[in-house]
Amino acid sequence: MSPLVTVILIAAAVCAFTWIMSLITKEHSWVDRLWSIVPVIYVWVFAAYAGLADTRLNVMAVLVTLWGARLTFNFARKGGYSGTEDYRWPILRARMKGWQFEIFNLLFIVLYQNTILVLITLPTLTAFEHRDTPFGVLDVAVTVLFLALLAGETIADQQQWNFHQQKKAGGADFRPRFLQTGLWKYSRHPNFFFEQAQWWALFLFGAIAAGSLLQWTVLGALLLTGLFIGSTIFTESITKSRYPEYADYQATTSPVVPLPPRRAARRVTA
């Protein structure tokens, strides 16, 4: 059996599990709970099929494991494994008929998102197919890049965590009502930027092994970016409905890619 077939079989089992659990529990965040776990399994499948003897595949597997460990920790401390559903799903469910949301659940939440989780790891397939290409200077550079992006996401999430802890302690009168300092001064979603960029970096490993950027396995990074774009638009529509002053933040701050503020932010009094 090939490593790709093994990964597909595991992914099929994950799809069945997340769909059945959503029907049993009537909540739809089961994919979220596995988001940081199953990609780690997939990349190690490819490394294992190479006998753990390929340096590039081993490095890719270790890097994705670090990504998964950090994201799992951050998700857990926010209560992600306590049975709490993503706050966006009840809002979206209220806008749909019951049967419409269940179709959305099966096709998008379960099948589409799990497909993306497979696709983003498939640069390991490219690396597996080109195991004769030695691990070189470009691989080292991409390793450093990946670690830098991982550090950036760690900092962004920690800044967000600290802010929400302060906000929780400050009560209803705490100001500002959303984070606008640190990395969040330069991007409204710096954590999203670093998250996506790590998977683009992983794609580069496969491209280096193949000797060309023209690889179909770029599809995973492309679809993940598209998913984040849609998620960002939906999330910001909710935030703006809660905090009218968010419009000023949108006017001054880059949506995703960290950039200098477009102009000095005016103080908004809620």
N, C-alpha and C positions, 0 to 999 in steps of 0.2 A: 504494500500500500504506500502511496506517495504521501509526503507531508501535507500537500495541499488537500488531498482527500480527507486526511485525518482532521485537519483544521475545519473543513466543511462539515464533517460529521459532528464535531464538538459544537460548532456554531448552531447546527440544526437542533441539537439537544438543548442548547441555551435558549433558542427561540421558543421551543415547546415549553420549557420551564417558565420563562417570563410571561408567556401568554396565559398558560394555565393558572399561574399564581395571580395574575391580574383579574382573572375571572372569579377565582375563589375569594380573594381579599377585597375586591371592588376598588382597589387603588392601583395606580399605574406607574410606579417608580421602580419597578423591578429591574429594568434595563439600567437605570442609573446606579443601582447597587452593585451591578456587575461590570459597569463601564471601565473601572480601573483595574479589573481583575482578569477578564478573559483575554484582552490583548497580550498580557504577560504570558499567559498559557500558549497562545498562538505562536509567539516569536520563539519560545523555548522548544516548541514542537519542531520547528525548522532547524534550530541549533542541535537538537537531539538527533534528528535524522542525519545530520552531518557528523555524528559521533562526538559532538562537542570538540571537534578538532579544527574547526575553521575559526580563525581569530575574528574575522569581520562579523560573522553570525553570533559569536559569543559576546562581542562588544555590544552589538545591537540588542541582544537579549538582556544584558546587564543594564543598559541604559533604559530600556523600556521597563524593566523591573524597578529601577529607581523612580521613574515616572509614576508607575502604578502604586508604589509604596507611599509616595508623597501625596498623591491624589486620594488614595484610600484613607489616609490619616485625616486629611482636610475634610473629606466628606463625612467621616465618622464623628469628628468633633462638632460638626454642625447638626448632628442628629440624623444623618442620612440613613442609618441602619436601625433606627428606633421605630420604624413603621410610618414615619411622616411622609406624606406625598408631596411631590414637587408642587409648589404653590400655583404654578401656571396651569396645571391640568384641571383643577376645579373651575378656574375662570374660563378655560376653553370649553369644558364640558357644559357649562351653563349656556354657552352660545350655540350648542348643537343639540339635536335630538339624540336620545339614548342610543339608537341603532347607528346613527352617523358617527358618534364618538367611538363606538365599539369597532367599527370598520377602520376608523383612524387609528385606534389602538393597535389592531392587528397589522395593518399595512405600514404605518409610519413608526409608531413607538417600538413595536416588536421587530418586524421584518426589516424595515429600512435602517433603523439604527444599529441593529445587530449586523446587518450587511456591511455598514460602514466600519464597524469594529473589526471585521475581517479584512476589509480592503486596506485600511490604514497600516496593517501589519505586513502586507504582501510585498513591500520592498525586500523583506527577508526571502521571499520566493526568488526574486531576481538575484539576490546575493547567493542563494543556494544553487541556482543554475549556473553561476559563474564563480564557483569556488576555486577555480584555477587562477583567478586574479589575486595577486598578493595584497595583503594589507599594507597600505603605504601612507605617505605624508598627507594626502588628501583625506584619508580616513581619520587620521589623527586630528586634522583641522575640524572635521565635522563632529568628531567626538567632543572636542572643546566647545564648539558652537552649541551642541545639544546640552551640555552641562551648564553653559551660560544661560540658555533659555530656561532650563529647569530651575536655576537659581532665581531668575527673574520672576517666574510664576510663583515660586515659594515666597518671595518678598511681597508680591502683589496680594497674594492670599492672606499673608500674615498681617499686612496693613489693613485689609478689609476685616479680618477677625478682630484685631485690636479696636478698630473703630466701632464695630457692632457691640463689643463688650462695653465700651465706654458709653455708647448710646443706650444700651440696656440699663446701665447703672444710673444714667442721667435722667431717665424717665421721659415723659411725653414732651417736656419743654427743651430737650437737648437739641442744640444747634451746632453745626448744620445737620440737616436731616439725612444727608447721604454723603459718602466719602468723596472729597475733592482735593486731597493732599497726597504727598508722596508720588508714587507712580501714577496715581489716579488724577494728578494735575495735568498729565500729558496724554492720557488716554482714558476714555470712559470705561474701558474694559481691558486693562493691561493683562489681566490673567487670561482672557480669551486669546489675546495676541500671542502670548508665550506658549499657550497650549497648542494652538494651531501650528506655530512655527516649529515646534519640536517634531511634529509628524512630517513637515516638509524636510527637516533635517534628516529624518530617518529615510525618506525617499532618496536623498542624496547618496546614502550608503549603497543602495541598489544601483543607482546610476553610475557610481564610481566603479562598482564591480563589473557592470556591463560595458563601461566605457562610453556611455551615451546618455544624455538626458531624455532621449526619446523612448521612454518606457511606459507601457500601459498601466503599470502599477502606481503611476502618479494619480490615478483615478481616486484612490482613497483620500489623499490630501485635498484634492479638489472638492470632493463631496463633503468632507468634513468642514471645509471652509464655507461651502454653501449652507450647510446645516447651522453653523454658527452665525452666519449673516441673518438667516431667518429667525433664529432664536434671539439674537440681539434686538432686532426690530420689534418682536413681540414683547420681550422683557422691558424694553424702554417705553413702549406704549403703556404698560402697566405702571411703571415708575412715574411717568409724566402725569398720569391720572391721579396719582397719590400726592405728588409734590410738584405743583405748578412751576416752582422755581427751577426745576430740572431743565426747563427750556433754555434758561440762560447758560447752564452748564453745557448743554448740547451746542450752543452757539459759540462757545469759547474753546471747546476741547475736542480733540480728534476722537472719532468713534472707537477705533481699535488700535491702529498703529500709533505708538507713542511719538508725539510731535510737540513742539513748543506751542503753548496756548496762542490762539489766533489774535486775541486782544485781551487786555486786562479785564478780568471778570468784575462786573459790578456787584456790589453787595445787595442781596435780595432779602427783604424783611418779610417773613412768612406772615 
